[in-house]
């Protein structure tokens, strides 16, 4: 069975979406990734995606719930399957019982928290399918 083309979206397009795209690419998916920004579309996104990336994708994965409304408001996504994860790479947000991670440098924090959380969050959706569209 042919695996779908997947667009991974995070805020800035340089960390979570890139990691997830590479993770899925290693599983045989064709992937792209990019950032949607914060609040105002593409504000501060270092690697913004375009409508052509949306058009190319058969499955879109947003790594935070807050990204879906922006995606729906600013892009034509009708007929696309959208998967919403809720994985942060902010130590401020996770806090609490994970406060021991606050002292880690960013690469170590990603390796110990963000990337395992992304793998855990996407696992129930694998293998990715095109059905169940938005």
N, C-alpha and C positions, 0 to 999 in steps of 0.2 A: 504494500500500500504506500502510495506517495505521501510523504510528510508535508504538512502545510508550511507556507511561508509565514514567518513570525516576526512581528515588530515589537520590541521591548521598549517601554517608556518609563523614565524616571524624571526627576526634577531637572537635573542638569545634563544628563546624557553622557556621563563620564564614569560612573561607578556601578550602581545597581543594574541599570539597563545593559551596560556593556558586559558585566559579569554574567548576567542571565542569558544574554544573546550568545556569548561564547559557550556557556554551559549547554545550552540547547543545540548549538552548532555541533558540539562534540557528540551529541546524540543523533545527529543526522538531519536536523532541521536547517532550512535556509533562513538566515536571520539578518535583521538590521536592528539598530537601536538609536535612541535619541532622547533629548530632554524636552519637556513641555514648559518648564519655567515655574515660577511661583506667583500665583494670583493672576497677573497679567501674562498672557501667552508669551512664551519664550523669554520673559524677563530673566536674565541671568543664566539662561541655558547655554552651556558651553558648546554643546553639540545638538542643536535643534534639528528635529525631523521636519519633513515637508508633507504636503498632501500626497505627493507622488509615492512617498513611503507608505502612507495609509492605503492608497490605491493598490500598491504592490502586495500588501500583507493580506493573508487569509485569517490570521489570528493576531489580535493585539493584546499584549499583556501590559497592564499598568501596575507599577509596584506599590502604589499608595492609593487609597480610596479617593483622596482629594484630586487625583489626576483625571478621573473619569468625567466629572462635570466639565472640566476645561476642554477635554477631548471632544465631548459631545457638542459643546458650544462653538468651537472654533474650526472643526473639521467635519467633513462628510464621512460618516462611519456606518451608514445604513448598510445592512447586509454583512457586517463584519462580526465575528465572534470576539467579544471583549472579555478578558479574564482579569479580575481585580484581585491583586494580592494586597497585603498591608504590611510591608517590610520597610522599616526605617533604617537609616544609617546615621541617625542622630543619637548621641549618648544622652542628651537632655530628655528625649522622649521616653527611652526605655527605663531609665532611672531605677528607683526602688530596689528590688532584690538583685538587680544587675549592676549596682553601683560600683562593684569591684572592677568593672570594665572601663570606668571613667578615666582611669589613669593610663590607659593604653594609648600608644600612638595610633594614628588613623589606619595605617596598613594592618597593624596587628588587630585592631578592633574589627576591621572588615573581615579578616581571616577567622577571627574567633566568634563574631556575632552575625554580621550582615550576610556573608555568603552562605553560612549554614542555614540561616533563616530563609533565604531565597530558595535554596534547594528543598527545604522542608515545605515551604508554601506552594511551590509548583508541583511537587510530587503527586498530589491527588488528581491533577489534571493530565498527567502523562499516561498514555501517549496523547499528545494534542490532536484534537479533531476539529474540523471546520464547522460541524453542526452546532446547534444551540446558539444561533446568531443573535446579535443584539437587536 
